[in-house]
């Protein structure tokens, strides 16, 4: 059937509308892509890659984009600090002094000064396999039954089974949870709800 003049006119009128609709959709997609990439660029621009690379070398681990960069950079600054009972500065620090200082700097959370109090006041106890970056990790005082539930040492979990702590013999260092020494002294992980919203 041959289209009439009226049909041809109708088709001509509808085609521009369809074209305009497609152009509009393409423009919206392009604008969304631009905003996404620009915001990503702004986030990346705030990352000091040289500082992160240095922290990764000091800590002996790869630091990913999604990790809490402030935590790793701050942790690296404490590596090698000598152990001093009751200390809380880079001239000397003990285990609970280290966790107190890092939580104050990275999460703006004031922890109790003693490791047992830090354990007692945690909002949640965490099993080893469910640890998250920034959780506290607690170790008991010994193998005797009366000492198994008492906190003797505390550190901060980083990732990949590694944690930061102030060793009485070697100062501030990174150790592995599966190290036989720490594995047999493992007590529990602890999480404070306050720090979760402030990475």
GIJOSUL-V238274 format. One record per residue. N is the residue number from 1. NEAR is the number of other ideal C-beta (glycine too) atoms within 8 Angstrom. D_CENTER is the distance of its C-alpha to the mean C-alpha in whole Angstrom. Layout:
{{N;NEAR;D_CENTER} {N;NEAR;D_CENTER}}
This chain:
{{1;2;70} {2;3;70} {3;6;68} {4;6;69} {5;5;69} {6;6;67} {7;8;65} {8;9;64} {9;8;63} {10;8;61} {11;9;59} {12;8;59} {13;8;57} {14;8;55} {15;8;53} {16;8;52} {17;8;50} {18;8;48} {19;8;48} {20;8;46} {21;8;44} {22;8;43} {23;8;42} {24;8;41} {25;8;38} {26;8;37} {27;8;37} {28;8;34} {29;8;32} {30;8;32} {31;8;31} {32;8;28} {33;8;27} {34;8;28} {35;8;26} {36;8;23} {37;8;23} {38;8;24} {39;8;21} {40;8;19} {41;8;21} {42;8;20} {43;8;16} {44;7;16} {45;6;19} {46;5;17} {47;9;15} {48;5;16} {49;6;16} {50;6;19} {51;8;16} {52;13;13} {53;8;16} {54;9;17} {55;13;14} {56;12;14} {57;7;17} {58;8;17} {59;15;14} {60;7;16} {61;10;13} {62;4;13} {63;10;10} {64;5;10} {65;4;10} {66;3;7} {67;10;4} {68;9;4} {69;9;7} {70;9;8} {71;15;7} {72;15;8} {73;11;11} {74;11;12} {75;15;12} {76;11;14} {77;7;16} {78;14;17} {79;11;18} {80;7;22} {81;13;22} {82;8;25} {83;15;25} {84;9;27} {85;5;28} {86;6;27} {87;11;26} {88;9;23} {89;7;23} {90;7;23} {91;7;26} {92;9;25} {93;16;23} {94;13;23} {95;11;20} {96;13;20} {97;13;20} {98;18;17} {99;15;15} {100;13;17} {101;12;16} {102;14;13} {103;13;12} {104;11;15} {105;8;14} {106;12;10} {107;12;11} {108;5;14} {109;10;15} {110;5;18} {111;12;18} {112;9;22} {113;7;23} {114;7;24} {115;13;22} {116;8;24} {117;9;23} {118;17;20} {119;14;20} {120;7;23} {121;8;21} {122;11;18} {123;6;18} {124;7;17} {125;8;18} {126;12;16} {127;8;18} {128;8;16} {129;4;16} {130;7;14} {131;10;11} {132;8;8} {133;9;5} {134;11;6} {135;12;9} {136;15;12} {137;15;15} {138;14;18} {139;12;22} {140;13;25} {141;7;28} {142;8;30} {143;5;32} {144;6;35} {145;4;34} {146;5;34} {147;11;31} {148;11;29} {149;5;28} {150;9;28} {151;13;24} {152;10;25} {153;10;22} {154;14;18} {155;15;15} {156;15;11} {157;15;9} {158;14;7} {159;8;8} {160;5;12} {161;6;14} {162;14;13} {163;12;12} {164;14;13} {165;14;16} {166;13;20} {167;10;22} {168;5;26} {169;4;28} {170;5;25} {171;9;23} {172;13;19} {173;10;18} {174;11;16} {175;11;17} {176;8;17} {177;13;18} {178;6;20} {179;8;22} {180;5;26} {181;6;26} {182;12;22} {183;9;23} {184;7;26} {185;11;25} {186;11;22} {187;10;22} {188;9;19} {189;14;15} {190;14;15} {191;13;13} {192;14;14} {193;7;14} {194;9;14} {195;12;10} {196;8;9} {197;5;11} {198;8;10} {199;9;6}}
